[in-house]
């Protein structure tokens, strides 16, 4: 191991060799998956075996796997291994309603996952000499244990602080000399606010690196977090169905997230047609596990919208990079015929220092008309000067109209009046009669 790469041979593998490795692992994955009740049935219906796979493009011979498929085969219909002999952990999705998606891991799977997370952390400069604090929830949610085991594999001193309790988080940072922190973006901004409330200057702490992910965010929000906490913030991508954190991660160049292609096969498709789109074009990300034995997933539709970034990365890693997640195809809402993503609203709001970090979009039907209401908290910096507030409200409304092509009703509300969340922030509430 050198000072730049956790696994230099894999991270800098020539594209041709990487493709060959993917084909080899894809064939193995299909052989393993065929032992699950679900994939055994699917492969038989398609008349496909591992021997029919000669290139990564051949994966298109197989159908997509969806969240609905996983729920229909809940809990263990996609398990390919011997759970009683080799199953060592179950994780489930963080959704609070309906049937969760469940992933079962073997020891091999957990070891591979921990190594991937360690690879990610090492890539952004975190070393065994660092103190790594994790503000993810521990339990069925994968962020907690995923980062915990990865940081331990790296050899860092870990602080499993778990989610919430911001004052305690700050005490740990100051008392333990935390140098690296994992937090979701909305919570990182909240932490900066609590630093201010407690009269502590974040720049006076040892905190230097922040790992963010789990919810879509704009580059404007990332820069705001870096400024507030005096850190370098690195974007990450993961999801329970693909283990959790560690699927994709920014390097120190901060120009897209490397997808670890030795463990995942990535496709970008048109979400309507299912056909592949060219590199550089936005579409839905589809992922296939290549190093998971207990419960492989093949052509899983993530619903996340992104694109493959063209060209090579100056860091020297050969694995493809994806752009930041633009949103989820199922997070998009339509109002008055216009397609809108919450991130489009956030992009405008973060430009105004007079505003706090918390906002809520409510869609409602009033007098038989669909309306979009945006509530956003004010920061402590602003007076109750009506003229000043009204000017800010009009400026923001105008910018929002330019961005989303319709005029929302904007409400500036007092700080602390909107619900706070220690987990993924709820940004949209749809109360429409016709939703």
ABEGO torsion letter per residue (X at the ends): XBAABABAAAAABBAAAAAAAAAAAAAAAAAAAAABAAAAAAAAAAGBBAAABABAAAAAABBBBBAAAAAAAOAAAABABBAAAABABBBBBABABEBBBBBBBBAAAAAAAAAAAAAAAAAAGBBAABBBBBABBBEABAAAAAAAAAAAAAGBBBBBAEBEGAAAAAAAAAAAGBABBBBBAAAAAAAAAAAAAAGBBAAABABABBBBEGBBBBAAAAAAAAAAAGBBBBBBBBBAAAGEBGABBBBAAGAEBBBBAAABBBBBBBAAAGBBBBBGBBBBBBBBBAABAABBBBGBBAGBBBBBBBEBBAAGBABBBBBBBAEBAAABBBBGGBBBBAAAAAAAAAABAABBABBBBBBBBBGGBBBBBBBBBBBAABBABAAAAAAAAAAAAAAAAAAAGBBBBBBBBBBGABBBBABBBBABBBABAAX
